[in-house]
Amino acid sequence: MKPVVSIDQLLEPYQRFGVNLGLERMKTLLERLNNPQERVPIVHVAGTNGKGSVCAYLSSILTEAGYRVGRYTSPHLVDWTERVYVEEKPITTEQLTDVLVRVGEVVAGMAETPTLFEVFTAASWLFLAEREVDIGVIEVGLGGRLDATNVCDRPLVTIITSLSREHWQVLGDTLPKIAAEKAGILKAGCQAILGQIPSEARPVIEEKVAALNCPTRWVNPAQKEGEMRAIYHKGGKVLEYELPLAGEVQLWNSAIAIAAIEALQQQGWSISDEAITQGISRTRWPGRLQWITWRGHEFLIDGAHNPASAQALGNYVQTLPQPITWVMGMLSTKEHDKIFEALLHPQDELYLVPVPGHSYANPLELAKLARQICPELLVCETYPDLFPALERALQGRNTVVLCGSLYLLGYFFAKG
């Protein structure tokens, strides 16, 4: 009987290689696997925020239309299997183990060892190809130009959902530099769908699409229709649909997804308006503006791990009863001051915690910063672990929000 090997154990040998952007290792690895990415027609999705929601909308719509859809996103909240879906069902642990073992055998013969993300991405390509999906919805991991997913010469559609400062230590310290990296997924003659691009970054994108002769669609947000409904003007028709994901930002994300679907329709894909509206209404994307009940208490959770996503959370929270009790933990690499500025208000309460298993910002240092940015906080305390802080927060009468890192949410889901 073979010993049981966990996914973490299979991936552990590649952890030490960290972030090492570049495509040569990835191309070599995929060639050794007989280029599975060439057997998967894809929609490629980049952007600072909104990538996951757009991927979830697209996957749900295309599944509703009757296609066999593969989806690859990152990171996961609790389990590695969350990253790979076929027909709206996650890869099983057994399937993922099998494909990682086979990729590992190929890696063993390479002169330069790929990174963990490259190995996992190659395994995902292989799985989707072997499952013979009709279409793959593929989310960029980091940036675009040198990301391990950027190995397809002819994507069906490319999408840049939004653009703001994120991973600036790797991608560049200005929005134009970050835009140049994101625009690296655009391909000659391939349809480009573009969402929330700031004015200072837009010339970079415009120059790129012109050079590549990309048919281009600049998307406007859908219109809000009631609390959780939206309207999208599609040609001469009006699509009205339920928005299952909370927040004004979903007016953008759902519109971007529909625009991508329109591009596929123009290429001959059979997708009815009913499939669009039903697919959107059935979309699920956990950990983003999600209300949950835990130990008899209802509260809001959201990743809000960069200034733009914190602003989106802040806008949504302003529609809720005030003040707010925040339970937060952040990674050390994030722009903590800008996140606090987007979220904190006088009379709020703030409980700061570590993010287990990751390089996190010291809660004591965060507390000092929070007091500087919002001196009128009613409470600002630190805790050595999430759960005592959450229990303390839920004792009060305020609306409680857990946020700051998707990894913190993952810790909550895994241990809560």
N, C-alpha and C positions, 0 to 999 in steps of 0.2 A: 504494500500500500504506500503510495507516494505521500510525503509529508505535506501538510496544508501550508501554503505560502500565501501571506496576505498581499494585497495590492501595495501597501506601504513598503513591505519588504522587497517586492519586485522593483519598486521605483527608487528605493534608498540609494543604490549605487550611483545614481545620476544626480542626487541632490547637491553634491559638492560643486557641480559645474555652474550653478546659479543662472543668472541672466547673462547670456552671451549671444547677442543678436547677430544674425548672419544666415545665409541660405545654403552655403556650400555643404555643410554637414547634413542638412535636411535633404538636399537633392541627392547626395550620395546614398543616404539611408533609403530613400524612396526608390531609387534605381535598383538597389539590392532587393527590394520588395516587389519588383516588377511594376513600379509606378502606379500604385492603386489610385492615386488622385486623378489620373487621366480617365478613369472609368466612372467618375462621379461628377456630373454637371452640378455647378454650385452657384449659389448666391453668397457673395462674400461681404461681410458686414464689419466695418471699422467704426471708430468714433470714441469720444471720451466717455460719454454716458448714453444710455439708451440702447446699447448694442444687444444686451440680453433680452430686453422686452421686445425689440423688433424681431429678433430671431424667434422668440416664442410665438409672436403673432404670425410670422411667415410659416412656421412649421405647422401651426394649428390650421391656418387657412388652406395650405397645400394638402394637408391630410384630409381636411373636409372635402376638398375637390377630388379626392380619390387617388392621389399619388402616394407612392411609397417614399416617405420623407425621412432623411437622416438629418440629425442636428448635432453640432459640436459647439459647446460653449465652455467658458471658464470664467472665474474659478467655480468650484463646487462649495456648497454650504457644509455638508456633513460627509458625504461619501463620493469617492471618485466616479462611481457609476452615474452620478448626476450629469456628467459632462457629455455623455454620448446617448442620444435617443434615436430610435427607429420606430416610426409609426406611433409617436407620442409615448413610447415606453422606453425606460432606461435600459441600457445594456446590463446584463446580469453579471454578478461577480464572477461566475464561472466563465462566461464569454470574455470578459475583460482580462481575466487571468490568462486564459488561453492565448489571446492575441498579444498580450504583453510578453509572454514567454517566447513566442515565435519572433517578435521583433527583437527581443533581447539576444536571441541566438544570432541574429544578423549583425547586431551592434558589436558583438564580441569579436568580429573579424575586421572592424573598422580601425583605421590608423588614429583617428581623432574621435573621442567619445562624444556623442550628442548630449545636449542638455536634457533634463527631465521633461520639459515642455515639448521638445522635439521628439523624444521617444513616445510620449503619450499621443502627440498629434499624429505621428506616423501610424501608431496602433489604431487610432480612430479612423484614419483614411482607409487602412486595410480592412477594418471591420465593416465600414460603410460600403466599400467596393464589393466585399464578399456577400453582403446582404442584398446586393444588386438594387440599391435605392434608385429611384427615378431622379431624385434631386437631393442635394445636400445644402443645408443652411449652415454656413461656417462663420463663426465669430473669430475675429482677430484677437490674439492674446495680448500683444503689447505693440503699440505703434501701427505698423502696417508694412512699410517698405522691406524691412528685414525680419518680419515676423515669420515664424515657422509655417503658418498657414498660407503664406503668399507664394504658392508654388504652381498655381494654375494660370496658364497663359490666356485662356478664353473663358472667363467666368460668364455666366448668363447675365448677371447684374452685379454691380458693385455699389455699396452703400457707405456713406459716411454720415452717421446719425447726428453727431454734434462735435464740437471742438472747444476745449478749454484747457487750462493748465492741469496736466496730470502726467506723472512719470517724467517730469521735466528734467530730472537728473540724467535720464537716458535719452529722451527724445529731443531735448533742446529747451532753452530757457525763455523762448519767446513763442507767441502763437504762430507766427509765420514758419518758424522752424518745426514746430509740432505739426502744422498743417502739411508741410512737405513730407514728413514721415507718414502721416495718415494717407496722403494722396498716392503713396507708393503702391497701393492696391489697385489703382486705376489701370486699365489695360487698353491698348489701341483698339478703337472701334467698338468697345464694349459699353453698354448703357451704364451711366452713373446717376445715382439718386443721392441728392445732397440735402441735408437737413439744416440744423442750427449752426451755421458757420459765422463767427464774428467778422465784422467788416475788415479788421486789420489782417485777417487770415484769408479772406475771400480771394484777393488777387493771386495768391499762390495756387489755390485750387483752380481758378479760372485759367491761369496760364498752363497748368498741367492738362486739363481736359481739352484745351485748344490744341496743344502739342500732340496729344494722342487721338484727336478727332473723336472724342467720346460723345455720343448722343447724351445730353445732360438734362436732368430734371431737378430744378430747385423747388423744394417742397414747402408749402405753407401748412400751418397746423390745421387740423379739423376744427370745426366749430362746436362749442359746447351746447348741448341740448338737454337741459335738466341736470340732475345731480350726477348721473353715471351714464349718460348717453352722448353721442356725438353725431355730427353730420359731416359728410365728405362729398364734395362736388366732383363727380366722376363723369367726365364728358358732359353730356347734356342731362345726366341723371343725378339724383341726390341719393346717396347711401346714408341711411340712418342705422346706427348700431349701438349695442350696449358696450360700455367700457368696463371690463371686469377688473382692471388695474387702476388704482387710485392715483390722483394727482393730475394737475394741469399738463404736466409733461407728457402724459399719455395721449393728449391731443396731437402732439408732434409725432410720437413714436408710432401711433396707429396710422397716421397719415403717411409716414415714410414707408411703412409696410405695404399699405394699399398702393402707393406709387410704384413700388417694386413689383407688386402683383400685376399692375397695368403693363409694366415693361415685359413681363413674362407673357401676358395675353397677346401683346403685339408680336411676340415670337412664336405664337401658335399654341401656347399652353391653354388647356381648356379649364377655365376657372370661372365659375358663375358668380354673380353678385351675391347670391344666397350663400355660397361657400365662403365668401369674404366676410359677410356679416355674422354668419354662424361661427366661423373660425375665430374671429376676434372675440366674440362673446364667450367662447369656451377656452380662451387662453388662460393659462395659469403660470405665474412666475414668482415663486416665493422669495421673501426677504426684501421686497421693495414695496414700501408703503403698505405693509400688510398688517391688518388687525388680527391679533390672536388672543386666545384665552388660556391662561396658565394659572393653575391653582385657584380657580374661581375669579381671577382678575383679568379684565380685558385691557390690553395696551397695544401701542403701535411699534412696529419694528421696521427699520430701514437701514441699508448699508451706509449711505451718506458719507462716503469715504474721501470725497474731494470737494472743493468749493462749489462747483456747479451742482453736484448732486445734493450738497447741503442746502444750497439756495432753493432747490426744488422741494426738498423736505420742509424748509422753513416756510415757503409759500403755502404749502398744504397745512402745516400746523397752525398757521395764523387763522385758518377757518375753524379751528377747534376751540373749546373753552380754555381760557387762560387763567392763571399762569401754567407753565409746563414743568414737569419733573423729568429731567434728562438723566439717563444712564448711558455713559459713553466710555468707549475705549478706542484708541487710534494707533495705527502703526507709526513708527518713528519717522518714516519718510514723507508723511503727509503735511500739508500746509495747515497746521493746527489753528493758527490765528484766524485765518480766513474762514475756516469751518465754524469756529466759535462766533465770529462776527455775523455769520449767516443765521445762526440758530438762537443765541442767547438773548434774553430780554430781562429787564428788571423784575424782581420777585420770582423768577424761575428758581428751581432747585437743580443742582448738578451733582451727580455721583459718578466719580471717575474710577475706572478699573483697568487692569492689564488685559491684553489680548493673548491668551495662552498659546504657546507654541510658535509665536512669531516675534519679530523684533518690534516691540511696541514702545510708544512714548511713555515715559515715567509719569504715573498719575499725579505725583506730587508736583512735578514741573508743570503739568497741564493745569493743575489747580491754581498755581501762581499766575499763569498766563490768563486763565479764565477770569480771575479776579481783576486783573489789569484791564481786560477788554470790557467786562461787565461788572463794575464794582457793586451794583445794586442787586446781585444775586442774593436770594434769601438764604440759601444753603449751598456750600461748595465743599464736598467731602470726598475722601479717597477710601477705597476698599481694596483688599488684597485679592479679591475674587469677585466675579460677576454676581453670583447668586445672593450673597448677603446684601449687596448693594441693591439688587432688584427687589428683594424682599422688603428692604427698608423703604424704597421708593413707593412700593405698592401699598404701604400703610397709610399714606396720605390721601387727599381727595383730588389732587391734581390729575390732569391727563399725563400718563407716563409714556415716554418714548425711549426705546432702546436703539442706539445707533452708533455710527462712527467707523465701523469696519464690518465687511461681510464675514470675515473670519471670526469676529466676535459673535455674530449671529449664528454662525456654524457651531461654535462652542455651546451656545445656548440650546440649539436644536439637538446636539449630540448628548448633552449632559442634563438638560432640563427635565 
